[in-house]
């Protein structure tokens, strides 16, 4: 299969998209970066100067290995059920797509079932050769370390075993009397007879570097724990979230009533449960009730209980939520929707610690901590006469405002990852996380439904993602790609083209592929437009983007008299 047919078969160009408005470049679901080769070469030189030759080589090789596995994942998705060898050949094209090297497979002996492999690849125009020659001149050893790592990672992914490539000829080392070509050979690691420590480049750095990395990990872990405040299910590190959490945590182990404020879906009940779990009442009941979900004529009986015979149908006495929460915490969500009579009784409970069941004269003492929540402006409700001012002042002793998700977008990766870990076991799946593109799409959303909306999307993603893969954009959004994910793609000539233009060109290519009769297609198109316009030539001409006179002329040329 030729290079051109391979690119067209797997539609590689459409996978590379540029979104100039958002500053993103995507290759499939992976975010790409386009650097000046000279600038990246300067970084490469600094790695050699500061880390030394061996450590710099290992770092570049492992970086390339990670990149190769990423591209192999994309290639496997593009290939689907096609010939594995064709899927394997996508690798060199992706490498060229990324401007790193022109790769040509010279030899490939692959047995996918047995896991055997031997490969030989020629490289031209290696960016690492150019960079090394500019920075250091010719080398005694091969210089294409990140490219060798890429090839090793790519094939290892497909073969599901550790395959090692080695550069046996390198233009940077004067191969072929100055020829600008390199050559690499690859086979499973155990079939190589290395006696020069080459495999060490694939391993993490030396003990000193490992210790330093462990120290960094410990510091990051401590910082992460501090950032999350050991908040269990309350996840966040943004300043607005930390401010809300710090305020709530100061009230956790006290009897003070707390009023949680915030939009629908921000996690008010999660905060309430956290307050209960971190109070001295944690061993006692936590009772939650959504005041907006219960009709006004039933809310009092739900809160305060019913005495037998209080009304028709009350055949037995039953306690209300306050009695059931005795000794613990009661959470009244959407407290702003309470009826006026329920507000009066709630105020009395807060003032006296006593409740009366509906239809009963006996008072009962309750020891309950109240946490209330609302997404309405209670002060405006007071002004409108729908909420009691004295009750508001009782509830608002300690208000805590929970920020909406759009104001804490830095927390979205943390939340999304935690939600994936929550739902993956429920759906009996191993999920490898969320792709970069999908995560960027999540961060870019407006989130009117806040954390609850995010949770719904993540659950959908976990349900739809194939086991053992990452959640992609298409798994998250039912209505297709978000608008900000649109972009421009590469056309057949390698130019950046608008996506719609590229789709049109693809359609034209398919029409021209097996021969094309322009006159027949034009006649059919004219007839279809006239049919849609129900014989009205003026409307049909507008559909075609031409004048009525032009349409009538073309119909006549097609040996058809225009209708009256």
C-alpha positions in Angstrom: 0.0 0.0 0.0 1.4 3.4 -1.0 2.0 6.1 1.5 -0.8 8.2 -0.1 -3.3 5.4 0.1 -2.4 4.7 3.7 -3.0 8.3 4.7 -6.3 8.3 2.9 -7.5 5.0 4.2 -7.1 5.9 7.8 -8.0 9.6 7.2 -4.9 10.7 9.0 -5.2 14.4 8.0 -8.5 14.8 9.7 -7.0 13.7 13.0 -4.7 16.6 13.0 -6.7 19.8 13.8 -5.7 23.3 14.6 -8.0 25.5 16.8 -6.4 28.9 16.5 -9.0 30.6 18.7 -8.4 28.3 21.7 -4.7 27.8 21.1 -4.9 24.0 20.7 -3.5 21.5 18.3 -5.0 18.0 18.4 -3.8 14.7 17.0 -6.7 12.5 17.7 -7.4 13.0 21.5 -3.9 14.1 22.3 -2.8 17.7 22.6 0.2 18.5 20.5 2.7 21.3 20.8 4.5 23.0 17.9 7.9 24.3 18.8 10.6 25.9 16.8 13.1 23.0 16.1 15.9 25.4 17.0 14.4 26.2 20.4 13.8 22.5 21.2 17.4 21.9 20.0 18.6 24.4 22.6 16.7 22.5 25.3 18.3 19.3 24.0 21.7 20.8 24.3 21.1 22.0 27.8 20.1 18.5 28.8 23.4 17.2 27.7 25.3 20.1 29.3 23.5 19.8 32.7 22.7 16.1 33.0 25.6 14.6 31.2 25.6 12.4 28.1 24.2 9.2 29.6 21.3 10.7 31.6 20.4 13.1 28.7 20.2 10.2 26.3 18.0 8.2 28.7 15.7 11.1 29.3 15.3 11.7 25.5 14.8 8.0 24.8 12.1 7.6 27.5 10.3 10.7 26.3 10.2 9.3 22.8 9.0 5.9 24.2 6.0 7.6 25.8 5.3 9.5 22.6 5.4 6.3 20.6 2.9 4.5 22.9 0.6 7.5 22.5 0.7 7.3 18.7 0.3 3.6 18.8 -2.9 4.0 20.8 -4.2 6.4 18.2 -3.1 4.0 15.4 -4.9 1.1 16.9 -8.1 3.0 17.1 -7.8 4.2 13.5 -7.1 0.7 12.3 -10.0 -1.0 14.0 -10.4 -4.5 12.5 -8.1 -4.0 9.5 -4.9 -5.9 8.8 -2.6 -5.4 11.8 0.4 -4.8 9.5 -1.4 -1.8 7.9 -2.0 -0.5 11.4 1.6 -1.0 12.2 2.6 1.1 9.1 0.7 4.1 10.4 3.5 4.7 12.8 6.0 6.1 10.3 3.3 8.3 8.8 2.4 9.7 12.2 6.1 10.3 12.9 6.3 12.3 9.7 3.1 14.1 10.5 4.8 15.4 13.7 7.7 16.8 11.6 10.2 14.5 13.4 11.6 12.3 10.6 10.7 10.6 7.3 10.6 6.9 8.0 10.6 4.1 5.5 10.1 0.4 6.6 12.8 -1.6 4.9 12.0 -5.0 6.5 9.3 -6.2 8.9 8.8 -9.8 10.0 5.9 -9.9 12.4 3.9 -12.7 14.0 1.3 -11.0 16.1 0.0 -14.2 17.7 3.5 -15.4 18.8 4.7 -11.9 19.6 7.8 -12.2 17.4 9.2 -9.2 15.6 12.1 -8.1 13.5 12.1 -4.6 11.9 14.4 -2.4 9.9 13.6 1.2 9.2 15.4 3.9 7.3 15.2 7.5 8.4 15.7 10.7 6.4 15.7 14.3 7.7 15.9 13.4 11.4 15.3 16.5 13.5 17.8 15.2 16.1 20.6 14.9 13.5 20.0 18.5 12.4 19.9 19.6 16.0 23.0 17.7 17.1 25.0 18.8 14.2 24.2 22.4 14.8 25.0 22.2 18.6 27.9 19.7 18.7 28.9 18.7 15.2 29.4 15.1 14.2 29.3 12.5 17.0 31.1 9.3 17.5 27.8 7.6 18.6 24.3 7.7 17.2 22.3 10.8 18.2 18.6 10.0 17.4 17.6 9.0 21.0 14.1 10.3 21.1 13.3 8.8 17.7 14.7 5.4 18.8 12.6 5.6 21.9 9.5 6.4 19.8 10.0 3.4 17.6 10.5 1.2 20.6 7.4 2.5 22.4 5.2 2.2 19.2 6.1 -1.4 18.5 6.1 -2.5 22.1 2.5 -1.2 22.4 1.3 -3.2 19.4 3.3 -6.4 20.2 2.4 -6.3 23.9 6.0 -7.1 24.8 9.2 -5.0 25.2 10.7 -4.3 21.8 14.0 -2.4 21.5 15.2 -0.5 18.5 18.8 0.5 18.1 20.3 2.9 15.6 22.9 1.1 13.6 23.7 3.9 11.2 23.3 7.6 12.0 23.8 10.6 9.8 24.8 12.5 12.9 27.7 10.1 13.3 28.9 10.4 9.7 27.1 7.3 8.4 27.3 6.6 4.7 30.0 9.1 4.0 27.9 12.0 4.8 24.5 10.6 3.6 21.5 12.2 5.3 20.1 8.9 6.2 19.9 6.8 9.4 18.9 3.2 9.9 17.5 1.4 12.9 16.9 -2.2 13.8 14.4 -3.5 16.3 13.6 -6.9 17.9 12.4 -8.1 21.4 14.7 -7.0 24.1 15.7 -10.5 25.2 17.0 -11.3 21.7 19.6 -8.5 21.8 23.1 -9.2 23.2 23.8 -5.9 24.8 27.1 -5.6 26.7 27.3 -1.8 26.7 24.5 -1.0 29.1 22.2 0.1 26.3 19.1 -1.2 28.0 19.9 1.0 31.0 18.7 4.0 28.9 15.1 2.6 29.1 15.2 2.4 32.9 14.7 5.2 35.4 17.8 7.2 36.3 20.4 6.4 38.9 19.9 6.0 42.7 20.6 9.7 43.4 18.0 10.7 40.8 15.5 8.1 42.1 15.9 9.4 45.7 15.4 13.0 44.5 12.3 11.9 42.7 11.0 10.1 45.7 11.6 13.3 47.8 9.7 15.3 45.2 6.8 12.8 45.3 6.6 13.0 49.1 6.6 16.8 48.9 3.9 16.7 46.2 1.9 14.2 48.3 2.0 16.4 51.3 1.1 19.4 49.3 -1.8 17.5 47.8 -3.1 16.4 51.1 -2.8 19.9 52.4 -4.6 21.3 49.4 -7.4 18.8 49.8 -7.4 19.4 53.5 -8.0 15.7 54.0 -11.5 16.5 52.8 -12.4 12.9 51.7 -15.1 13.4 49.1 -14.8 17.2 49.1 -12.2 17.5 46.3 -10.7 20.8 45.3 -7.6 22.9 45.4 -8.8 26.2 43.8 -8.7 29.4 46.0 -12.5 29.8 46.1 -13.0 26.1 47.1 -10.3 26.3 49.8 -11.9 29.5 51.2 -15.3 27.7 51.4 -13.8 24.6 52.9 -11.7 26.4 55.4 -14.7 28.3 56.7 -16.8 25.1 56.9 -14.0 23.1 58.6 -13.9 25.7 61.4 -17.5 25.0 62.2 -17.4 21.2 61.8 -16.9 20.2 65.5 -19.2 22.8 67.0 -23.0 22.9 67.6 -23.4 26.1 65.5 -26.1 26.0 62.7 -24.6 26.3 59.2 -26.3 27.8 56.1 -24.8 26.5 52.9 -25.3 28.8 49.9 -24.7 28.1 46.3 -26.2 27.2 42.9 -27.9 23.9 42.3 -25.4 21.0 41.9 -22.4 22.6 43.6 -22.3 19.9 46.3 -24.2 21.4 49.3 -25.3 18.0 50.6 -21.7 16.7 50.3 -20.6 19.6 52.5 -23.4 18.9 54.9 -22.4 15.2 55.2 -18.7 16.2 55.6 -19.6 18.5 58.5 -21.6 15.7 60.2 -18.8 13.2 59.7 -16.2 15.5 61.2 -18.3 16.5 64.2 -18.8 14.9 67.6 -22.2 13.7 66.3 -20.7 11.4 63.7 -21.9 8.2 65.4 -25.5 9.6 65.4 -28.0 9.8 62.5 -27.6 12.1 59.6 -31.0 12.9 58.1 -31.5 14.8 54.9 -34.6 16.2 53.4 -35.2 18.3 50.2 -37.9 20.8 51.2 -38.7 21.6 47.5 -39.5 18.0 46.7 -42.3 17.6 49.2 -45.8 19.3 48.8 -46.5 22.1 51.2 -49.4 20.3 52.8 -47.1 17.3 53.7 -43.9 19.1 54.7 -44.9 19.7 58.3 -45.8 16.1 58.9 -42.5 15.0 57.3 -40.4 17.4 59.5 -42.3 17.2 62.8 -44.2 13.9 62.6 -47.9 12.9 62.9 -50.1 11.8 65.8 -52.6 9.1 65.1 -56.0 10.6 64.1 -54.6 14.0 63.2 -56.3 13.8 59.9 -58.2 11.3 57.7 -55.8 8.5 56.9 -53.5 9.0 59.8 -54.1 5.6 61.2 -50.9 5.5 63.3 -48.5 7.9 64.9 -45.1 8.3 63.3 -42.0 10.4 64.1 -40.8 13.2 61.8 -37.3 13.8 60.5 -36.4 15.9 63.5 -37.1 13.1 65.9 -35.3 10.6 63.7 -32.2 12.9 63.7 -32.2 13.3 67.5 -28.7 13.4 68.7 -27.3 13.9 65.2 -27.6 16.2 62.3 -30.6 17.2 60.1 -29.9 18.7 56.7 -32.7 20.8 55.2 -32.0 21.3 51.5 -33.8 24.1 49.6 -35.0 25.6 52.9 -36.2 28.7 51.0 -39.1 26.7 49.7 -40.7 26.0 53.1 -44.3 27.0 53.5 -45.1 30.0 55.9 -46.5 27.7 58.6 -43.6 25.3 58.4 -41.3 28.3 58.8 -43.0 29.2 62.0 -42.6 25.7 63.5 -39.0 25.5 62.4 -38.3 28.8 64.1 -39.8 27.4 67.3 -37.6 24.3 67.1 -34.5 26.4 66.7 -35.5 28.6 69.7 -36.7 26.0 72.1 -35.4 22.7 71.0 -38.9 21.3 71.1 -41.2 19.9 68.4 -44.9 19.0 68.3 -46.2 16.3 66.1 -49.1 17.3 63.8 -52.4 16.8 65.8 -50.6 16.3 69.1 -50.5 18.6 72.2 -47.4 17.0 73.7 -44.0 18.6 73.1 -40.9 16.5 72.6 -37.3 17.6 73.2 -34.9 17.1 70.4 -31.1 17.6 70.3 -30.4 18.2 66.7 -27.8 20.2 64.8 -29.3 22.0 61.8 -27.5 22.5 58.5 -29.6 24.3 55.9 -29.0 25.0 52.3 -30.6 27.1 49.5 -29.9 28.3 46.0 -32.2 31.3 46.3 -31.5 34.7 47.7 -33.2 34.6 51.1 -32.8 38.3 51.7 -34.7 39.0 48.5 -37.3 36.4 49.6 -37.6 38.4 52.9 -38.2 41.6 50.9 -40.8 39.7 48.8 -42.6 38.5 52.0 -42.1 34.8 51.2 -39.5 34.1 54.0 -39.4 35.1 57.6 -36.6 37.5 58.6 -36.4 36.1 62.2 -35.9 32.6 60.8 -33.3 33.8 58.3 -31.2 35.3 61.2 -31.5 32.0 63.0 -30.3 30.0 60.0 -27.7 32.4 58.8 -25.6 32.4 62.0 -22.8 30.8 60.0 -23.2 31.1 56.2 -20.8 29.3 53.8 -21.0 30.0 50.1 -19.9 27.2 47.9 -18.5 28.4 44.5 -20.0 27.3 41.2 -17.8 25.0 39.1 -17.2 27.6 36.5 -15.3 29.6 39.2 -13.1 26.7 40.1 -12.2 25.1 36.8 -8.8 24.2 38.1 -10.5 21.6 40.2 -12.2 19.8 37.2 -9.3 17.4 36.5 -9.2 16.4 40.2 -13.0 15.9 40.3 -13.2 14.1 36.9 -10.4 11.7 37.9 -12.1 11.0 41.3 -15.5 10.4 39.5 -13.9 8.0 37.0 -12.5 6.0 40.0 -15.9 6.1 41.6 -17.9 4.8 38.6 -15.4 2.4 37.0 -15.9 -0.3 39.7 -19.7 0.2 39.5 -19.6 -0.6 35.8 -17.0 -3.4 36.3 -14.5 -1.6 34.0 -10.9 -0.8 34.0 -10.7 2.8 32.7 -7.3 4.3 31.9 -8.4 7.9 32.7 -9.5 10.7 30.4 -7.7 11.8 27.2 -6.2 15.2 27.0 -8.7 16.4 24.5 -11.6 15.2 26.6 -10.2 16.9 29.7 -9.7 20.1 27.8 -13.4 19.9 26.7 -14.5 19.4 30.2 -12.5 22.4 31.5 -13.9 24.6 28.7 -17.6 23.9 29.6 -19.8 26.5 31.2 -21.3 24.0 33.7 -24.7 25.4 34.5 -25.4 22.2 36.4 -22.1 22.4 38.3 -20.6 19.3 39.9 -23.8 17.2 39.4 -23.6 17.9 35.7 -20.0 16.9 35.6 -20.8 13.7 37.5 -23.5 12.8 35.0 -21.1 13.3 32.0 -18.4 11.2 33.7 -20.8 8.4 34.4 -21.8 8.4 30.8 -18.2 8.3 29.7 -17.4 5.3 31.9 -20.5 3.5 30.5 -19.5 4.1 26.9 -15.7 3.8 27.0 -14.4 0.3 25.9 -12.7 -1.5 28.8 -9.0 -0.8 29.2 -9.1 2.5 27.3 -9.3 6.2 28.0 -12.5 8.2 28.0 -12.7 10.4 24.8 -14.7 13.4 23.9 -17.3 11.3 22.0 -17.9 9.2 25.1 -18.8 12.3 27.1 -21.0 14.5 25.0 -24.3 13.1 23.6 -24.8 16.0 21.1 -21.4 15.6 19.4 -18.2 17.6 19.8 -18.5 20.9 21.7 -18.2 24.0 19.5 -14.8 24.9 21.0 -13.4 21.5 19.8 -13.8 22.5 16.2 -10.8 23.5 14.2 -9.1 23.4 10.9 -7.4 20.3 9.4 -4.8 19.4 6.8 -5.8 19.1 3.2 -4.3 16.8 0.6 -1.6 19.3 -0.3 -0.5 19.6 3.4 -2.2 23.0 3.8 -4.3 24.0 6.7 -7.9 24.0 5.5 -11.3 24.7 7.1 -12.9 21.5 8.2 -16.0 22.0 6.1 -13.8 22.7 3.1 -11.8 19.5 3.8 -15.0 17.5 3.9 -16.1 18.9 0.6 -12.8 18.1 -1.0 -13.1 14.5 0.4 -16.5 14.3 -1.3 -15.2 15.5 -4.6 -12.3 13.1 -4.4 -14.7 10.2 -3.9 -16.8 11.4 -6.9 -13.7 11.5 -9.1 -12.2 8.2 -7.9 -14.0 5.9 -10.4 -14.9 8.3 -13.2 -17.3 11.1 -13.1 -20.0 12.3 -15.6 -20.4 16.0 -14.8 -23.4 16.6 -17.1 -25.4 13.7 -15.6 -24.7 14.8 -12.0 -25.5 18.5 -12.8 -28.8 17.4 -14.5 -29.8 15.3 -11.4 -28.9 18.2 -9.1 -31.0 20.6 -11.1 -34.0 18.3 -11.1 -33.7 17.7 -7.3 -33.7 21.4 -6.6 -36.8 21.9 -8.8 -38.5 19.1 -7.0 -37.7 20.5 -3.6 -39.0 23.9 -4.7 -42.2 22.2 -6.0 -41.6 23.5 -9.5 -40.9 27.1 -8.4 -37.8 28.0 -10.4 -37.1 31.1 -8.4 -36.9 29.1 -5.2 -35.0 26.3 -6.9 -32.4 28.9 -8.1 -31.9 30.1 -4.6 -31.3 26.6 -3.4 -28.5 26.3 -6.0 -27.1 29.7 -5.5 -27.7 30.9 -9.1 -30.2 33.2 -10.8 -33.5 32.0 -12.2 -32.3 32.8 -15.7 -29.2 30.7 -15.2 -31.3 27.8 -14.0 -33.8 28.1 -16.9 -30.8 28.1 -19.4 -29.2 25.0 -17.8 -32.5 23.1 -17.8 -32.9 23.9 -21.5 -29.3 22.8 -22.1 -30.3 19.5 -20.4 -33.0 19.1 -23.1 -35.7 19.7 -20.7 -38.3 22.5 -21.0 -38.7 24.5 -17.8 -42.1 24.1 -16.2 -44.5 27.0 -16.4 
